Amino acid sequence: MGLRVSLDKRGKRSIIWLVTNPKGPLILATLFPWVGTAGVALVAGFGLGRMTAGPARSLESAHQVERGSETELSNKSGDDKSVDEAGQKASQAGELAMDELARAASLTDPNKREQGLESVLSKASLQDVKKALDWALSLPEGAVQRSALGKIMERWGQLDGPGATDYAMKNYEETGSSALLKEALRGWGQTDAKASIDYAQSLGISDGVRRDITRDVLRDWADRNPQAAAAYASASNLSVGRGGVTSIVSDRWSKQDPQAAAGWALGLPAGQDQQRALSQLIRNWSDINIKGAADFVNSQPMGTNREVMISTLAREIGRQDISAGLQWASTLTDPAMQDRTVGGVLWRTARENATLAQQLLQDSSLSAEMKQSWMVKLTNSSGWGRGGP
């Protein structure tokens, strides 16, 4: 508990008590006998004073308050359960519990802070969200404000995608920061992914920002409904950078149901996109059930797709058993792909113990030519980068 005494214009003393509640945020109570209840204000864990508007300070919704001292947000308790209960109570009451929103924001663990903010905001109405936005804009710039603004914009996007995006787009044009825009469109994507992606394609933003947004929305969509996301990805010509849209869908779907994802990937048009999808499928399938992944690869007909999958499987198996990984690599018929795969299997061991890598290579079933080529490379293994040969 702290005490501050100040003088007003008439020279009369005002007593301000700063009370720290161990189960909640800081509460600022100003005790004026002649003011009564009007003197009590909740300022979301911060001292009374002018708060910088941060990434959206020029927008009309940013509140300005009298200049004074600022007290940093701190977390002494971090009770996740109480934050979840607060979100439920706020929902039942039909209004946002601003004190609990501040409490969630005060959690020092970034992951718990994100979860707490999301929990409290999960049942917030559109009116609540705009109230919360004004509160977040009054916070000092930093990680806490960024977390709060991100979750608030995500919730706004869920409730009113176009409105949230228009607001965030103005901020993007004024500040050059795409953070709010990404969260608004991601939130919109959780209720209407196609509309969110289509709208993002029409915005006057950089190609890099557009690709980032599309990837985020597509990932979330594939997590919720991989079949719908796959159908959209297959029919679209979206640019999301390295890997492509089919790789994104394959990644998310294969973590849930690799067998179903495999059926979809095998039905894609032949080419690089299909190969990327199949490679991602085998990578994730190996994490879940390496025998199931191996059986699937063995069941495929000879050809480029099988070679791509064998290469991926060899690398994944090689993480646990280098000899087994080299055995799979030896079945590849494309010399260039086999060479890259052997390097992928060996490089971690070669960087730490070239002699062991040479011995494993010598004991493998690879051809004499491949062994000789890699014995020479392993001699210079100290020059390999962190990503392999």
SEMARDO-273647 format. One record per residue (C-alpha): x, y, z. Coordinates in pm, whole numbers. Example, Ala and Ser with C-alpha at 12.3 -4.5 7.8 and 13.67 -1.06 7.14 Angstrom:
// SEMARDO-273647
+--------+--------+--------+
!     xx !     yy !     zz !
+--------+--------+--------+
!   1230 !   -450 !    780 !
!   1367 !   -106 !    714 !
+--------+--------+--------+
//
This chain:
// SEMARDO-273647
+--------+--------+--------+
!     xx !     yy !     zz !
+--------+--------+--------+
!      0 !      0 !      0 !
!    134 !    346 !    -89 !
!     27 !    702 !     -5 !
!     57 !   1016 !   -212 !
!    -40 !   1367 !   -100 !
!    -89 !   1648 !   -353 !
!   -223 !   2004 !   -348 !
!   -510 !   2130 !   -562 !
!   -538 !   2481 !   -702 !
!   -684 !   2609 !   -370 !
!   -401 !   2463 !   -169 !
!   -611 !   2187 !    -15 !
!   -455 !   1846 !     29 !
!   -576 !   1543 !   -165 !
!   -486 !   1199 !    -35 !
!   -444 !    919 !   -288 !
!   -405 !    563 !   -168 !
!   -254 !    306 !   -402 !
!   -373 !    -35 !   -287 !
!   -224 !   -354 !   -423 !
!   -468 !   -640 !   -415 !
!   -275 !   -970 !   -422 !
!   -566 !  -1134 !   -603 !
!   -620 !   -869 !   -863 !
!   -478 !   -562 !  -1040 !
!   -385 !   -232 !   -878 !
!   -684 !    -27 !   -772 !
!   -660 !    349 !   -755 !
!   -886 !    506 !   -496 !
!   -889 !    882 !   -442 !
!  -1043 !    980 !   -112 !
!  -1224 !   1314 !   -122 !
!  -1496 !   1361 !    140 !
!  -1673 !   1609 !    -87 !
!  -1661 !   1393 !   -402 !
!  -1791 !   1057 !   -283 !
!  -1809 !    766 !   -521 !
!  -1717 !    973 !   -824 !
!  -1359 !    976 !   -702 !
!  -1309 !    602 !   -734 !
!  -1170 !    489 !  -1068 !
!  -1031 !    165 !  -1203 !
!   -740 !    229 !  -1433 !
!   -659 !   -131 !  -1536 !
!   -355 !   -178 !  -1321 !
!   -185 !    154 !  -1400 !
!   -144 !    482 !  -1211 !
!   -349 !    786 !  -1308 !
!   -180 !    974 !  -1589 !
!   -161 !   1030 !  -1962 !
!   -117 !    699 !  -2138 !
!     51 !    678 !  -2476 !
!   -180 !    552 !  -2747 !
!     87 !    323 !  -2886 !
!     34 !    182 !  -3234 !
!   -297 !    362 !  -3282 !
!   -248 !    684 !  -3088 !
!   -366 !    900 !  -3380 !
!   -702 !    725 !  -3409 !
!  -1007 !    892 !  -3259 !
!  -1080 !    607 !  -3021 !
!   -766 !    668 !  -2813 !
!   -856 !    822 !  -2477 !
!   -653 !   1107 !  -2329 !
!   -644 !   1159 !  -1951 !
!   -471 !   1408 !  -1723 !
!    -94 !   1385 !  -1698 !
!     33 !   1218 !  -1384 !
!    246 !    931 !  -1266 !
!    252 !    590 !  -1435 !
!    276 !    266 !  -1245 !
!    405 !    -38 !  -1434 !
!    177 !   -335 !  -1469 !
!    289 !   -623 !  -1246 !
!    176 !   -974 !  -1170 !
!    193 !  -1116 !   -823 !
!    -57 !  -1397 !   -846 !
!   -134 !  -1520 !  -1200 !
!   -429 !  -1742 !  -1119 !
!   -537 !  -1884 !  -1457 !
!   -847 !  -2048 !  -1313 !
!   -979 !  -1718 !  -1180 !
!   -926 !  -1557 !  -1519 !
!  -1130 !  -1830 !  -1687 !
!  -1403 !  -1795 !  -1425 !
!  -1402 !  -1421 !  -1479 !
!  -1464 !  -1472 !  -1850 !
!  -1760 !  -1696 !  -1769 !
!  -1901 !  -1449 !  -1516 !
!  -1864 !  -1164 !  -1763 !
!  -2056 !  -1367 !  -2019 !
!  -2335 !  -1441 !  -1774 !
!  -2354 !  -1076 !  -1675 !
!  -2363 !   -969 !  -2040 !
!  -2073 !   -728 !  -2003 !
!  -1698 !   -736 !  -2007 !
!  -1521 !   -755 !  -1670 !
!  -1262 !   -483 !  -1726 !
!  -1081 !   -554 !  -1401 !
!  -1038 !   -918 !  -1503 !
!   -918 !   -810 !  -1847 !
!   -650 !   -603 !  -1673 !
!   -566 !   -895 !  -1449 !
!   -520 !  -1125 !  -1747 !
!   -297 !   -866 !  -1912 !
!    -82 !   -851 !  -1598 !
!     25 !  -1216 !  -1623 !
!    400 !  -1222 !  -1680 !
!    408 !  -1550 !  -1872 !
!    335 !  -1452 !  -2237 !
!    145 !  -1773 !  -2313 !
!    -71 !  -1750 !  -2001 !
!   -132 !  -1383 !  -2074 !
!   -258 !  -1467 !  -2423 !
!   -479 !  -1745 !  -2288 !
!   -615 !  -1525 !  -2011 !
!   -700 !  -1237 !  -2246 !
!   -866 !  -1475 !  -2489 !
!  -1070 !  -1634 !  -2212 !
!  -1202 !  -1303 !  -2081 !
!  -1274 !  -1170 !  -2431 !
!  -1430 !  -1491 !  -2564 !
!  -1787 !  -1385 !  -2478 !
!  -1744 !  -1011 !  -2519 !
!  -2002 !   -823 !  -2726 !
!  -1911 !   -574 !  -2998 !
!  -1977 !   -289 !  -2755 !
!  -1752 !   -457 !  -2498 !
!  -1476 !   -500 !  -2753 !
!  -1472 !   -130 !  -2840 !
!  -1461 !    -44 !  -2470 !
!  -1170 !   -284 !  -2428 !
!   -994 !   -129 !  -2727 !
!  -1005 !    215 !  -2569 !
!   -862 !     63 !  -2250 !
!   -580 !   -111 !  -2438 !
!   -489 !    203 !  -2630 !
!   -433 !    382 !  -2298 !
!   -170 !    131 !  -2186 !
!    201 !    212 !  -2214 !
!    363 !     76 !  -2527 !
!    517 !   -267 !  -2485 !
!    448 !   -639 !  -2476 !
!    138 !   -607 !  -2257 !
!    -28 !   -356 !  -2487 !
!     60 !   -560 !  -2795 !
!    -93 !   -873 !  -2643 !
!   -408 !   -691 !  -2537 !
!   -456 !   -518 !  -2872 !
!   -394 !   -840 !  -3062 !
!   -658 !  -1038 !  -2873 !
!   -906 !   -751 !  -2883 !
!   -869 !   -711 !  -3259 !
!   -904 !  -1087 !  -3304 !
!  -1232 !  -1083 !  -3109 !
!  -1355 !   -779 !  -3302 !
!  -1279 !   -964 !  -3624 !
!  -1488 !  -1258 !  -3507 !
!  -1784 !  -1030 !  -3438 !
!  -1752 !   -781 !  -3725 !
!  -1484 !   -872 !  -3976 !
!  -1529 !   -580 !  -4217 !
!  -1551 !   -323 !  -3936 !
!  -1243 !   -455 !  -3756 !
!  -1047 !   -474 !  -4080 !
!  -1138 !   -120 !  -4184 !
!  -1023 !     12 !  -3847 !
!   -700 !   -188 !  -3863 !
!   -640 !    -81 !  -4223 !
!   -649 !    287 !  -4121 !
!   -396 !    209 !  -3853 !
!   -177 !     30 !  -4110 !
!   -189 !    330 !  -4342 !
!    -98 !    570 !  -4061 !
!    169 !    369 !  -3881 !
!    296 !    113 !  -4132 !
!    239 !   -163 !  -3874 !
!     38 !   -464 !  -3991 !
!     -4 !   -618 !  -3644 !
!   -366 !   -509 !  -3587 !
!   -463 !   -589 !  -3946 !
!   -332 !   -943 !  -3920 !
!   -524 !  -1008 !  -3599 !
!   -848 !   -854 !  -3732 !
!   -841 !  -1070 !  -4045 !
!   -739 !  -1377 !  -3847 !
!  -1038 !  -1325 !  -3618 !
!  -1265 !  -1277 !  -3918 !
!  -1123 !  -1595 !  -4067 !
!  -1243 !  -1792 !  -3765 !
!  -1604 !  -1719 !  -3860 !
!  -1571 !  -1682 !  -4240 !
!  -1229 !  -1787 !  -4367 !
!  -1306 !  -1748 !  -4736 !
!  -1439 !  -1394 !  -4691 !
!  -1135 !  -1301 !  -4483 !
!   -885 !  -1434 !  -4737 !
!  -1073 !  -1280 !  -5031 !
!  -1087 !   -943 !  -4856 !
!   -715 !   -958 !  -4779 !
!   -642 !  -1008 !  -5149 !
!   -825 !   -683 !  -5230 !
!   -644 !   -462 !  -4978 !
!   -372 !   -216 !  -5070 !
!   -103 !   -386 !  -4862 !
!    240 !   -528 !  -4939 !
!    268 !   -874 !  -5090 !
!    456 !   -993 !  -4784 !
!    182 !   -884 !  -4545 !
!    -84 !  -1035 !  -4770 !
!    101 !  -1368 !  -4776 !
!    140 !  -1367 !  -4397 !
!   -231 !  -1303 !  -4345 !
!   -334 !  -1569 !  -4596 !
!   -108 !  -1828 !  -4433 !
!   -244 !  -1752 !  -4085 !
!   -609 !  -1770 !  -4189 !
!   -554 !  -2083 !  -4398 !
!   -375 !  -2260 !  -4112 !
!   -659 !  -2184 !  -3873 !
!   -913 !  -2294 !  -4132 !
!   -733 !  -2624 !  -4194 !
!   -721 !  -2687 !  -3819 !
!  -1098 !  -2645 !  -3792 !
!  -1216 !  -2787 !  -4124 !
!   -934 !  -2941 !  -4332 !
!  -1168 !  -3064 !  -4604 !
!  -1309 !  -2716 !  -4670 !
!   -965 !  -2555 !  -4654 !
!   -828 !  -2819 !  -4890 !
!  -1107 !  -2762 !  -5141 !
!  -1045 !  -2386 !  -5134 !
!   -667 !  -2427 !  -5162 !
!   -699 !  -2666 !  -5455 !
!   -927 !  -2427 !  -5645 !
!   -734 !  -2107 !  -5568 !
!   -420 !  -1955 !  -5707 !
!   -303 !  -1789 !  -5389 !
!     56 !  -1687 !  -5326 !
!    174 !  -1765 !  -4975 !
!    545 !  -1794 !  -5038 !
!    756 !  -2102 !  -4987 !
!    564 !  -2427 !  -4966 !
!    240 !  -2311 !  -5123 !
!   -116 !  -2346 !  -4999 !
!   -125 !  -2724 !  -5049 !
!    173 !  -2765 !  -4816 !
!     -3 !  -2562 !  -4546 !
!   -320 !  -2771 !  -4570 !
!   -121 !  -3095 !  -4577 !
!     71 !  -2988 !  -4268 !
!   -240 !  -2913 !  -4060 !
!   -454 !  -3200 !  -4190 !
!   -187 !  -3470 !  -4159 !
!   -141 !  -3387 !  -3790 !
!   -507 !  -3474 !  -3736 !
!   -568 !  -3757 !  -3982 !
!   -269 !  -3857 !  -4197 !
!   -462 !  -4126 !  -4383 !
!   -731 !  -3881 !  -4496 !
!   -469 !  -3617 !  -4580 !
!   -283 !  -3876 !  -4788 !
!   -593 !  -3950 !  -4995 !
!   -632 !  -3580 !  -5068 !
!   -263 !  -3524 !  -5148 !
!   -252 !  -3818 !  -5389 !
!   -545 !  -3667 !  -5575 !
!   -373 !  -3334 !  -5638 !
!   -247 !  -3250 !  -5987 !
!    101 !  -3390 !  -6047 !
!    376 !  -3140 !  -5991 !
!    573 !  -2951 !  -5730 !
!    272 !  -2857 !  -5516 !
!    171 !  -3221 !  -5485 !
!    527 !  -3325 !  -5399 !
!    545 !  -3061 !  -5125 !
!    214 !  -3179 !  -4984 !
!    332 !  -3542 !  -4983 !
!    665 !  -3454 !  -4823 !
!    490 !  -3261 !  -4546 !
!    248 !  -3550 !  -4499 !
!    530 !  -3802 !  -4445 !
!    713 !  -3567 !  -4211 !
!    413 !  -3535 !  -3980 !
!    302 !  -3896 !  -4018 !
!    649 !  -4008 !  -3907 !
!    609 !  -3808 !  -3588 !
!    277 !  -3978 !  -3515 !
!    341 !  -4334 !  -3636 !
!    662 !  -4398 !  -3824 !
!    564 !  -4755 !  -3914 !
!    237 !  -4633 !  -4060 !
!    427 !  -4375 !  -4268 !
!    673 !  -4641 !  -4389 !
!    391 !  -4881 !  -4482 !
!    220 !  -4606 !  -4680 !
!    538 !  -4520 !  -4871 !
!    602 !  -4887 !  -4947 !
!    251 !  -4919 !  -5090 !
!    305 !  -4644 !  -5348 !
!    400 !  -4719 !  -5710 !
!    744 !  -4636 !  -5844 !
!    780 !  -4279 !  -5961 !
!    871 !  -3926 !  -5855 !
!    614 !  -3906 !  -5575 !
!    746 !  -4224 !  -5415 !
!   1102 !  -4094 !  -5441 !
!   1006 !  -3769 !  -5273 !
!    837 !  -3955 !  -4988 !
!   1130 !  -4196 !  -4945 !
!   1369 !  -3903 !  -4921 !
!   1159 !  -3742 !  -4649 !
!   1111 !  -4070 !  -4463 !
!   1484 !  -4147 !  -4471 !
!   1563 !  -3813 !  -4307 !
!   1296 !  -3859 !  -4042 !
!   1402 !  -4215 !  -3960 !
!   1765 !  -4104 !  -3961 !
!   1697 !  -3876 !  -3665 !
!   1662 !  -4187 !  -3449 !
!   1855 !  -4448 !  -3646 !
!   2113 !  -4328 !  -3898 !
!   2177 !  -4677 !  -4034 !
!   1806 !  -4728 !  -4104 !
!   1787 !  -4383 !  -4264 !
!   2077 !  -4469 !  -4496 !
!   1907 !  -4799 !  -4581 !
!   1601 !  -4610 !  -4702 !
!   1821 !  -4363 !  -4890 !
!   1988 !  -4653 !  -5072 !
!   1654 !  -4743 !  -5235 !
!   1634 !  -4411 !  -5419 !
!   1692 !  -4435 !  -5792 !
!   1752 !  -4066 !  -5864 !
!   2126 !  -4005 !  -5799 !
!   2085 !  -3634 !  -5723 !
!   1801 !  -3697 !  -5478 !
!   1992 !  -3981 !  -5318 !
!   2296 !  -3759 !  -5271 !
!   2088 !  -3488 !  -5099 !
!   1912 !  -3745 !  -4883 !
!   2235 !  -3904 !  -4763 !
!   2357 !  -3561 !  -4665 !
!   2032 !  -3494 !  -4479 !
!   2069 !  -3818 !  -4284 !
!   2437 !  -3776 !  -4200 !
!   2499 !  -3407 !  -4146 !
!   2411 !  -3380 !  -3775 !
!   2641 !  -3666 !  -3683 !
!   2910 !  -3549 !  -3925 !
!   2929 !  -3207 !  -3760 !
!   2988 !  -3365 !  -3419 !
!   3175 !  -3684 !  -3506 !
!   3295 !  -3721 !  -3864 !
!   3467 !  -4051 !  -3784 !
!   3140 !  -4208 !  -3667 !
!   2958 !  -4076 !  -3972 !
!   3224 !  -4230 !  -4198 !
!   3188 !  -4565 !  -4024 !
!   2807 !  -4560 !  -4058 !
!   2842 !  -4468 !  -4423 !
!   3093 !  -4746 !  -4486 !
!   2861 !  -5004 !  -4324 !
!   2558 !  -4893 !  -4528 !
!   2414 !  -5058 !  -4839 !
!   2477 !  -4752 !  -5056 !
!   2669 !  -4799 !  -5380 !
!   3050 !  -4783 !  -5380 !
!   3035 !  -4463 !  -5583 !
!   2802 !  -4292 !  -5337 !
!   3012 !  -4404 !  -5042 !
!   3330 !  -4274 !  -5200 !
!   3169 !  -3941 !  -5282 !
!   3050 !  -3895 !  -4927 !
!   3373 !  -4015 !  -4766 !
!   3541 !  -3720 !  -4938 !
!   3267 !  -3480 !  -4823 !
!   3282 !  -3606 !  -4467 !
!   3650 !  -3534 !  -4454 !
!   3555 !  -3165 !  -4488 !
!   3245 !  -3190 !  -4272 !
!   3364 !  -2909 !  -4041 !
!   3273 !  -2665 !  -4313 !
!   2904 !  -2763 !  -4318 !
!   2655 !  -2503 !  -4205 !
!   2393 !  -2548 !  -3937 !
!   2134 !  -2645 !  -4197 !
!   2336 !  -2931 !  -4343 !
!   2529 !  -2975 !  -4670 !
+--------+--------+--------+
//
